[in-house]
Amino acid sequence: MLKKLKINNMTSLIATSLFVLALFLLMSHNAQAADLFSTGKQAIKDTVGDDSAVETALLSAGAVGAVITGFVSKNWVLAIAGFAIGMIFWSVAAPLVGLA
């Protein structure tokens, strides 16, 4: 009789969990929110976008970091590879976030 009670309790728990999960899935709605950054998008693109001072500073800092890494570690291949990977990352990531 005790085993039967445990099975009934477990079945009840599973059924309740599935019911709650179904409620969550059925009650989800899309967020109809306005774009908070719509007024500042052009200013952000001008500040950080192509040929901006921030982009030049980021790439210059990467080059200086590569030179320092090359001098300190005496591993110029790793330093140049790190700079190249940083350049590739910036080229791929900037358009993804809308900076290019």
URQUI-V68583 format. One record per residue. PHI is phi in degrees with one decimal (NA if undefined). OMEGA is omega in degrees with one decimal (* if undefined). D_CENTER is the distance of its C-alpha to the mean C-alpha in Angstrom with 1 decimal. Layout:
phi=<PHI & PHI>
omega=<OMEGA & OMEGA>
d_center=<D_CENTER & D_CENTER>
This chain:
phi=<NA & -65.5 & -64.7 & -65.4 & -64.5 & -64.5 & -66.2 & -64.4 & -65.2 & -67.8 & -63.7 & -64.3 & -64.2 & -64.5 & -62.8 & -65.1 & -62.4 & -64.6 & -64.2 & -64.3 & -61.5 & -62.4 & -62.4 & -61.6 & -69.9 & -79.1 & -95.4 & -76.1 & -130.6 & -72.3 & -81.0 & -100.2 & -96.0 & -82.3 & -74.9 & -69.4 & -102.5 & -62.1 & -76.6 & -103.6 & -61.7 & -66.9 & -65.2 & -66.6 & -63.8 & -68.1 & -79.3 & -116.1 & -72.8 & -59.4 & 56.0 & -98.5 & -66.6 & -67.9 & -63.7 & -62.5 & -65.3 & -62.3 & -69.7 & -66.2 & -64.1 & -63.9 & -67.2 & -64.2 & -62.7 & -66.8 & -65.2 & -63.6 & -62.3 & -63.2 & -68.2 & -72.4 & -92.7 & 58.8 & -116.5 & -69.9 & -63.8 & -64.5 & -65.1 & -68.9 & -64.5 & -62.6 & -65.4 & -63.5 & -64.7 & -62.9 & -65.1 & -64.4 & -59.6 & -63.8 & -65.4 & -85.8 & -75.4 & -60.4 & -67.3 & -65.6 & -98.0 & 86.3 & -96.2 & -114.0>
omega=<179.5 & 178.4 & 179.6 & 176.7 & 179.0 & 179.2 & 178.8 & 178.0 & -179.8 & 177.4 & 178.1 & 178.6 & 179.5 & 179.8 & 178.7 & 179.1 & 178.7 & 178.0 & 179.1 & 177.9 & 178.2 & 177.1 & 178.8 & -178.0 & -178.0 & -174.6 & -179.0 & 179.9 & 176.0 & 176.1 & 179.8 & -175.7 & 176.1 & 178.5 & -176.9 & -175.6 & -175.9 & -179.2 & -175.9 & -176.4 & -179.2 & 178.5 & 178.3 & 178.6 & 178.5 & -177.1 & -172.5 & -174.3 & -177.5 & 176.6 & 177.9 & 179.7 & -179.4 & 178.0 & 178.1 & 179.0 & 178.3 & -178.8 & 176.4 & 177.5 & 176.1 & 178.8 & 178.2 & 176.8 & 177.7 & 178.7 & 179.0 & 177.8 & 178.6 & 179.6 & -174.7 & -174.3 & -176.3 & 179.1 & -175.1 & 179.3 & 178.4 & -179.5 & 179.5 & 177.5 & 177.3 & 176.9 & 179.3 & 178.1 & 176.3 & 177.7 & 178.9 & 178.2 & -179.8 & -179.9 & -179.6 & -173.8 & -177.0 & 177.7 & -179.5 & 179.8 & 174.4 & -179.5 & -178.7 & *>
d_center=<53.5 & 50.8 & 48.8 & 49.1 & 47.8 & 44.7 & 44.0 & 44.5 & 42.2 & 39.5 & 40.0 & 39.8 & 36.6 & 35.0 & 36.3 & 35.1 & 31.6 & 31.5 & 32.9 & 30.3 & 27.5 & 29.3 & 29.5 & 25.7 & 25.1 & 27.9 & 27.1 & 23.5 & 23.3 & 20.9 & 20.0 & 22.1 & 20.4 & 21.0 & 18.5 & 18.6 & 17.8 & 20.2 & 22.8 & 20.8 & 18.8 & 21.7 & 22.0 & 18.3 & 18.9 & 22.2 & 20.9 & 17.9 & 18.6 & 20.9 & 23.8 & 23.0 & 23.9 & 20.4 & 19.5 & 22.8 & 22.3 & 19.0 & 20.7 & 23.8 & 22.3 & 20.8 & 24.3 & 26.0 & 23.8 & 24.7 & 28.4 & 28.4 & 26.8 & 29.5 & 32.3 & 31.4 & 30.6 & 32.9 & 30.4 & 30.0 & 28.6 & 25.6 & 25.2 & 25.5 & 23.1 & 20.5 & 21.1 & 21.0 & 17.7 & 16.3 & 18.0 & 16.6 & 13.0 & 13.8 & 15.8 & 13.1 & 10.1 & 12.5 & 13.7 & 10.5 & 9.9 & 13.7 & 15.2 & 17.5>
